[in-house]
Amino acid sequence: MNNTYFGLLAEFGEANIPLQKVAPKYFGLSEDEARRRAPTGLLPCRVFRLGSQKAPWLVSATDLAELIDKQRDRASR
């Protein structure tokens, strides 16, 4: 675990973050567009549902932290 992960935990208060909270800030997508893309795998990181098909889409704080760190590393080259 790294500082980015812990920062996300502090920001969202949970390890599995609802997609609608992540999409506008970190993916540059509206909630509706992110929900449309979720089942197709066309988002920058993995999303999943816990339980039924009606459960909300979630993003793992670990996966999001890795995405942020990779983008930061690419930008610093």
Protein Blocks (a to p, Z undefined) as FASTA:
>chain_A
ZZklmmmmmmnopabdcfklmmmmmnopafklmmmmmmnopafbdcddehifkbccdddf
klmmmmmmmmmmmmmZZ
